[in-house]
Amino acid sequence: MYFKEIEKLEEAEDVLHRGINAVPTSPLLHFALVNLLELQSRKEEARTCFENLIQKSPSPLVYIEYMRFCRRAEGVAAARKVFARARKDQHSCTYQVFVAAARLEYHVNKLPKIARNIYELGETRFSRASFSPAPSRERIVWNSYCSA
């Protein structure tokens, strides 16, 4: 971000807030603001930014990024709470949310058993038809990680 490089974080924040006011459903502007707030250790404000975006424009991408943020900022339990919340959102929770949560558990938390359970729960929840074509590719990758 240009403003970060020239150490004008307050101006960057102002630009992002103006952008969000102009396009309140833009995930990219919210993600940029969250990134800036996280750099300044303003985690509660970043969380509020995600909550506002979920209220205005929930999507699988928003939930995935929110899970990743919570894992970095608050730990495993917070990320799992976001995943549980995403699972209850029938309109915004797609198989991608399950795959992202499984990958987070496997790669970041180093818990392959939990990751496999999440992945299998996603396969159960979404029929093969809706889980396809990604599952075949995802299943191959998954099996290479968890062949046990």
N, C-alpha and C positions, 0 to 999 in steps of 0.2 A: 504494500500500500504506500503510495507516494507520501502522504502526510506523515506516516510513521517514519519513513526514511529521513525526512527533514525535521523530525521531532515536533510535529504540530498535531498532537493527538486530539486536542480539544477541537480544532478545526475539522479534523477527520470525523469526529463524532457528530459535530454539527451538520456536516454534509450528509452523513448517513441518516440522521434523524429527519432532515428535510426530504431526503429520498423516500424514507418510509412513510412520511406524511403524504407525499405525492402518490406513492404506490404501496398502500398498506398491506397488500397480499404478496409482495415480492419476497420469496424465500432468500434470494441471494443478498438482498440488502440487509435482511435480518441476520443472516449468517455472517456477513462482514462486520456488522455491529457487535454481534456476540464475540467474534474473534478479537475485535478491538477491546471490548470490555474485559475479556479473559486475559489479554496481555497486561491490563492494568490491575488484575486481581479483583475485579468488581464482579464476582461470581453471582451474587444475588440479582444484580441488574441484568446480567446475561440470562439467568434463569427466567426472569420476568419477560425478557424479550422473546424467548422461546414460547412461554405460556401465551403471550399475546398472539404470536403467529399461529399457534395451534387453534386458538379461538377464531381467528380470522380466516385461516386457510390451511386446515389440516391436510397432510399428505404423508405418504410413506417416507419421502425424503426428509420431511421435517422431524418425524419421529426418530428416524435413523440418526440424524445429526444431533438430536436432543439426547438420545442414548449415549452417543459418543462423548458429547460434552459432559454429561453427568458422570460418566466413568472417569474422565480426566479430572473434573473439578471436585466430585464428591464421593467417588468410589463405586464399588460393585453394587451395593444395595440401591443406590439412587438410580443407576442405569437399569437395574431390574424392575424398579417401580415404573419407570417410563415404558419399558417393554410391556409390563402388565397392563398399563393404561392403554397402550397402542392396541393390544389384543382385544380390548373391549370396544374399540372404535371400529364398528363394522364397515364403515365407508372408506376409511383411510388405511386400514391394516391389510396389506397385501403380503404375498409370500416373501417379498424382498425384506420386509421388517423381520421376519423369522430368520432368514438367511443372515442378515446383518447382526442380529442378536446372537446367533449361533457362532458366527465368526468372532464376535467380541469375546464371548466366553472362551473360545478355543485359543485364539491368538493372544489376547490381552490378559485374560484371567487365568489362562493355562488350565482350564477345566474341560477336557474333552468329553467326559460323560455327560455333563450338563449341556454342552454344545450339541451333542448328538441327540439328546432328549428334545431340545428346542427344535432342531431340524426335523426330527420325526413328527413332532407335534404340528409343525407347519405342513408337512406332507399329509398328515391326517386331516387337518382343517381344510386344506385346499385340495380339491380333487386333482387327479393326475392331469386332467384337461386344462384346468386353470393354473396348475403348477408348471405346466409345460410352456415353451421349450426349454426354459432355464433349468428345470430339475435334472434333466439328463446331463447337462454340462456341470451343474452344481453337484450332482450326485457323484460324478467321476472325480471331481476335485475333492469332494468330501471324503470319498472312500480312500483317496490317496493320503489324506490326513489321519483318518480314523479307521485304519484297516483291521484293527483289533477286534 
